[in-house]
C-alpha cells in the first residue's frame, strides 16, 4: 500500500508490500472492527505499527511520483476542478498522488496511518508551493474516516498484510463521494517477480467486477471503467515485467 491506515502500498513498483488484505478471500477480511477513534501513536493499532515501521525505513523519495494508472484515469474522466474542488486520497503514502492532484488545482485531503509518511507529505507540499491545497490527515481507516464529501475519492494499491475490514473501508470511500463525483480504485491484480509476498506465493486477487460488487452500489451510480489492463513495470534493479492492475472508476449520479 502507499501506506494507509491500511496503506496504499505503492505508487512505485520497485518497493513496498503488495500482498492483498486477505489472499484467499476476494471480498477481503471479515473483521467488523468499526471503532471511531483515529490512530493513536501512544497505543498504535497493528496497521499503525506496521506502516510506521515500514515508512521509517523507506527512502523519503519513494512514492513521490503520481501513480501512472491513476493519472491516466483522472485525466480522462475528471475535468479540471472548479473553485473548491475537493479530493480525498486514501493511503497516500509519501503523497505522489496527492501532490499531483493538488498541482492540478484540487484541494486534497491526504490520509495515511503513518505519521512519518504524513510528515513527508507535508514537507513535499511545502517545497512544491502546495501547502494550502494538501491537508495531511492521520487515520487508521479501519477505525475512523475523514468527514465530509468529496468530488474525487482515490485509493491506489490499497493493500496491506495487516487484516482490516477492507470492504467496509472502500464502501465508506464510496459514501464519501459527492453527487456527480468520482471514485477511482487502482489495485494490484498480479504480482511482479520482485514483489513482496510475505509467504503468499499463490495469492489470488479479486477481479474488477468482484471489487465493484463488494462496494454494494445502488442505481445512483454509473460505471466509467471496470477492467484489468496490463502495463510494463520496472523493478528495483531496473528489471521489467508485465503486470496487471484492476481499475474501477464509478461516478455518483448528480442529484
C-alpha positions in Angstrom: 0.0 0.0 0.0 1.0 3.5 -0.2 0.6 3.1 3.4 -2.6 4.0 5.0 -4.4 3.2 7.7 -4.3 0.3 5.6 -2.0 1.8 3.3 -1.5 2.3 -0.4 1.4 0.1 -1.0 2.9 1.6 -3.9 2.8 4.3 -6.4 6.1 2.8 -7.4 6.7 -0.8 -8.4 10.2 -1.0 -7.1 9.5 -1.4 -3.4 6.8 -1.8 -0.8 4.4 -4.6 0.2 2.0 -5.7 -2.4 0.1 -8.5 -0.9 -3.7 -8.3 -0.7 -5.5 -7.9 2.6 -6.7 -11.4 2.6 -5.2 -13.7 -0.1 -7.9 -16.3 -0.1 -11.0 -14.1 0.0 -11.8 -11.8 -2.9 -14.2 -9.8 -0.7 -11.4 -9.0 1.8 -11.3 -9.8 5.6 -14.4 -10.2 7.6 -13.4 -8.3 10.7 -16.1 -5.9 11.9 -13.9 -3.6 13.9 -15.7 -0.3 13.3 -14.5 2.0 16.1 -14.4 5.7 15.5 -11.1 6.8 17.1 -8.1 7.8 14.8 -4.7 6.1 15.0 -3.1 6.8 18.4 0.7 6.9 18.5 0.7 6.0 22.2 -1.3 2.9 21.6 -0.9 2.1 17.9 -3.1 -0.4 16.1 -1.4 -3.2 14.1 -1.8 -1.2 11.0 -0.2 1.9 12.5 2.7 -0.1 14.0 3.3 -1.9 10.7 3.2 1.1 8.4 5.0 3.4 10.7 7.8 0.9 10.8 7.7 0.5 7.1 8.0 4.2 6.3 10.6 4.8 8.9 12.9 2.5 6.9 11.9 3.7 3.4 13.7 6.3 1.2 11.7 9.5 1.6 11.7 9.9 -2.2 9.9 6.6 -2.8 6.4 7.0 -3.9 6.6 10.8 -4.5 5.6 10.5 -8.2 1.9 10.1 -9.1 0.6 6.6 -10.0 0.6 6.5 -13.8 -2.6 4.4 -14.0 -4.4 6.8 -11.7 -3.1 9.8 -13.6 -4.4 8.3 -16.9 -7.9 7.6 -15.4 -8.3 11.0 -13.7 -7.1 12.9 -16.8 -9.6 11.0 -19.0 -12.6 11.1 -16.6 -12.4 14.2 -14.4 -12.3 17.7 -15.7 -10.1 20.3 -14.1 -11.6 21.1 -10.7 -13.5 24.3 -10.3 -13.1 26.6 -7.3 -13.3 24.4 -4.2 -13.0 21.0 -6.0 -12.2 18.6 -3.2 -10.3 15.3 -3.4 -9.6 12.5 -0.9 -6.5 10.3 -1.3 -6.7 7.2 0.9 -3.5 5.5 1.8 -1.5 8.4 0.5 2.0 7.2 1.5 4.6 9.8 0.5 2.0 11.7 -1.4 2.8 11.2 -5.0 -0.9 11.2 -6.0 -2.0 13.9 -3.5 0.7 16.3 -4.7 -0.1 15.7 -8.3 -3.8 16.3 -7.8 -3.0 19.5 -5.9 -0.8 20.7 -8.7 -3.9 20.4 -11.0 -5.9 22.6 -8.6 -7.6 20.1 -6.3 -7.9 20.7 -2.6 -6.6 17.4 -1.3 -7.1 15.6 2.0 -4.2 13.1 2.1 -4.9 10.2 4.5 -2.5 7.7 6.0 -1.9 5.9 9.2 1.8 6.6 9.3 2.8 9.9 11.0 6.2 9.7 9.2 4.6 9.4 5.8 2.3 12.3 6.5 5.2 14.5 7.7 6.9 13.8 4.4 3.7 14.7 2.5 3.5 18.0 4.3 7.2 18.7 3.6 6.7 17.8 -0.1 3.7 20.1 -0.3 5.6 23.0 1.3 8.5 22.5 -1.0 6.2 22.5 -4.1 4.2 25.5 -3.0 1.1 23.4 -2.5 0.8 23.5 1.3 -2.5 25.4 1.0 -4.0 22.6 -1.1 -2.7 19.5 0.6 -4.1 18.6 4.0 -2.5 15.6 5.7 -5.0 13.7 7.9 -4.0 10.8 10.0 -6.5 7.9 10.3 -6.5 4.2 10.8 -9.2 3.7 8.2 -10.4 0.5 9.9 -11.3 2.7 12.9 -12.0 6.2 11.6 -12.7 8.1 8.4 -12.5 11.7 7.3 -15.7 13.6 7.5 -17.5 15.4 4.6 -17.9 14.6 0.9 -15.5 14.9 -2.0 -15.7 15.4 -5.7 -13.0 12.8 -6.2 -12.0 9.9 -4.0 -9.0 7.8 -4.9 -7.2 4.7 -3.4 -4.2 3.5 -5.3 -2.9 0.0 -4.4 -4.9 -0.1 -1.2 -3.5 -3.5 0.0 -2.0 -4.4 3.4 -0.6 -7.5 5.1 -2.5 -6.5 8.2 -6.0 -7.8 8.5 -8.6 -5.0 8.2 -12.2 -4.7 7.1 -11.2 -3.6 3.6 -14.6 -3.8 2.1 -16.1 -1.6 4.8 -13.3 1.0 4.2 -14.0 1.0 0.4 -17.7 1.3 1.0 -17.1 4.3 3.2 -14.9 5.7 0.4 -17.9 5.4 -1.9 -20.2 7.0 0.6 -17.8 10.0 0.8 -18.3 10.8 -2.9 -20.4 13.9 -3.6 -23.2 13.8 -6.2 -21.6 14.0 -9.6 -18.2 12.9 -8.1 -15.9 10.0 -9.0 -14.4 7.1 -7.0 -11.3 5.7 -8.5 -9.6 2.4 -7.3 -6.4 1.2 -8.8 -5.3 -2.1 -7.4 -2.8 -4.9 -8.0 -4.2 -7.8 -10.0 -0.9 -9.7 -10.3 2.5 -9.8 -8.6 5.7 -8.8 -10.3 8.7 -11.2 -9.8 10.3 -8.8 -7.3 7.1 -8.1 -5.3 7.0 -8.6 -1.6 5.0 -11.7 -0.8 5.2 -12.5 2.9 5.0 -16.2 2.2 2.0 -15.9 -0.1 3.1 -17.4 -3.4 -0.4 -18.5 -4.6 -2.2 -15.2 -3.9 -5.5 -14.7 -5.6 -6.6 -11.2 -6.4 -10.2 -10.3 -6.9 -11.4 -9.4 -10.4 -12.5 -5.8 -11.2 -16.2 -7.0 -11.2 -15.7 -8.6 -7.7 -14.3 -5.4 -6.4 -17.1 -3.3 -7.8 -19.7 -5.8 -6.4 -18.1 -5.5 -3.0 -18.9 -1.8 -3.0 -22.7 -2.6 -2.9 -23.5 0.4 -5.0 -27.2 1.2 -5.8 -28.7 2.6 -9.0 -27.4 6.0 -8.3 -24.0 5.2 -9.8 -22.6 4.9 -13.3 -19.6 2.7 -14.1 -17.0 4.6 -16.1 -14.3 1.8 -16.0 -14.1 -1.7 -14.7 -11.3 -3.5 -16.3 -7.8 -5.1 -15.8 -5.3 -3.5 -18.1 -1.7 -4.7 -18.4 1.4 -2.5 -18.2 5.1 -2.8 -18.0 6.5 -2.3 -14.5 10.1 -1.6 -13.6 11.7 -3.3 -10.6 14.3 -2.0 -8.1 17.1 -3.3 -10.1 15.9 -1.9 -13.4 14.3 -5.2 -14.5 10.9 -5.1 -16.2 7.8 -7.3 -16.2 4.3 -7.2 -17.4 1.8 -6.8 -14.6 -2.0 -6.4 -14.4 -3.9 -3.7 -12.5 -7.6 -3.6 -11.6 -9.1 -0.3 -12.5 -12.6 0.6 -11.1 -13.9 4.1 -11.7 -17.6 4.8 -10.7 -19.4 8.0 -10.7 -22.2 9.0 -8.4 -25.1 10.4 -10.5 -25.8 14.1 -10.0 -28.5 15.0 -7.5 
